[in-house]
Amino acid sequence: MPGLYIGLMSGTSMDGIDAVLLDPGNTPSLLHHSHQPFSPQLRTALLALNDPGNDELHRAALAANALALGYATVVRTLLTQAHVTAERVTAIGCHGQTVRHRPESGYTLQLVNGALLAELAGICVVCDFRSRDIAAGGEGAPLVPAFHRAVFAHPQQSRAVVNIGGIANITSLPARGEVIGFDCGPGNMLMDGWIMAHQNVAYDAGGAWAAQGVALPELLERLLTHEFFERAPPKSTGRDLFNLKNLEAVLAGNERPVDVQATLCDLTATAIARALDAHCADAREVYLCGGGARNDRLRKRLAALLPVRRVTLTDELGIAAESVEAAAFAWLAHRTLSGEPGNLPVVTGARGPRVLGAIYPA
């Protein structure tokens, strides 16, 4: 389907909404990016929905409506900033907000009221991308490797793309051979939760607080014994496995909070480095994207753990690190309306390629 597409992403970090305007074309081209933080009230409501609680259905429906209002606001901002009218946009690809991810039980839940967003924006909405893959026996995630292949693959150079959002996931883009991708463990999620609990800020800007601490080797080793790290791809994860409650269960109780933050930063870096060594041995170029790509301490730890690889940002390839995931969902919406599959079965474990998403016409 010709025209421009908007991509909306609010990930497991729950810091807010990233919106991009994309020309999918033969070579996808990013035209504009906008970001809108969540209000503290909405973030609190969404975090609470990650655990069982009273009146969940009602609270989830209200949160989905609030998300649709927030998405519609950032769409208007994006279009105004880009000097583009809604009539030029074919569709919005909206990931929604993950509050449950249980592929082993046959479901995943990304909150969004797609009908309300289509009504408010006056633009067709494509959402609920993961469910079709899970229905075909897949993990439903990660879905961005297909986009990574379309925009970042190189015919002579093997590359790896590491998206560090709430969860970290890896895409291997070999010069020869099959693309693979998988979640490799926590990205920003534990670090964000820990600094919010102890410093009352949403995230550790640049890794500055972690840089003041000392990583605790014994704690790091205990964290790395989590069974998820031993599972072979395809695999995906979320707050169901990595959360503050599970973290606190492995703490001795006498650790300095700043040292725990440094250790959590090392956990993310170590899990990524080990996964790259195990599954992306030929990739000498590692491109980082997602909010964690701007964490200076994390980036330095990765570079130290991967001395024979060049670790840099997707900015060098033409798409800013914080825009990649939103751009992927704009691209996936284009695939949906074109009747083309959006998943990679080797990545998700699905029985075959599937056209993804639910469509809400304008």
C-alpha angles and dihedrals in degrees: 000000000000124000137062125310133208121215122202124193130177107168138193090280086071093207095133145281127316115199128187136182111222135188100206094196121143087301110031112239125199111221105176144353132205133178130202121185120224117251112249089246094055093044090051091049092050094047090051090055091062089075130051112267147148120303093000096163093056093044091048092051092050091048091050089053091048090050091051089053091049093047091050091051094052090046090056091047092049093050092047093050092047092045090233127136123228089243090070092058116089097192148340117238106207122185094192126210117299113225098157130023112180109150089159086064093043101254147084128186126211110174118227134123097227094181092054092047091052089049094049097042098038088224131111111262128211115191143142092066098162100057097072092054091049090049086058091054097266133129092248089229154116095028099164097079091082089057092044089055091050096051109021108034118113124202095221104029129064110223139180125210117204117195111199108193123130085311123031119231133180133214118195112208106186120191085230126022139029126329114241131186139175145155109267101189142285119349116178097335101094093037091051093048094047096049091046090053094048107026101024093232125121098236143358101261109221090346088280096147093045089051089061092058137066120240113241110227096201093049091047091053091049091051091049091057089074108127092234092072091058095052118103120233139295089073140132136185145177144169090320089077104021115049141124094263091059091043093053090052090066098043119104089216100236098079120121108247091231090055090051088053091052089049093050089052089052090047091058092045094046094047090051094046094048092048091050092050091049100044110015103043094145096052109104092170119065117187119196126208137165127062093299090065087075092055102106096196092049092048091050092049090051092050090051092049092047103045097159094050131073109238115198142133133278086241085087089061094052104265119091114239094244092051102053101088095045089048089052092058092048087053092046090052088054089051091050095052090045090055092243126135118257102191131078107220092205087059101043101027093238119155091248146328114313136188103241135213145036117265125220109185119219 
